[in-house]
Amino acid sequence: MFWLVLVMLLLVLAGHFGITPIIAKLRAEAFPREVMESVVRDRFVAWHGISSVLYLIQSALGIALVTQLFRRQAQG
């Protein structure tokens, strides 16, 4: 369980301090246009996809953690 929590923490930190600033920078570069109408559209889509994959992994690890907790509780 320790490793699940540690990996989840690292993914959250990577998203918060790594990916979120990049996405914010791309939005700022696109101003005054919408991001999807700008030249940074492809980079924005790629980074948003990476962010979504990290969120999906975090969710799966969270489900695994809850499942392990329930199994331990049921065993004793």
Sequence and secondary structure as in RCSB ss.txt:
>XXXX:A:sequence
MFWLVLVMLLLVLAGHFGITPIIAKLRAEAFPREVMESVVRDRFVAWHGISSVLYLIQSALGIALVTQLFRRQAQ
G
>XXXX:A:secstr
 HHHHHHHHHHHHHIIIIIHHHHHHHHHHHTTS GGGSTTHHHHHHHHHHHHHHHHHHHHHHHHHHHHHHHHHHH
 
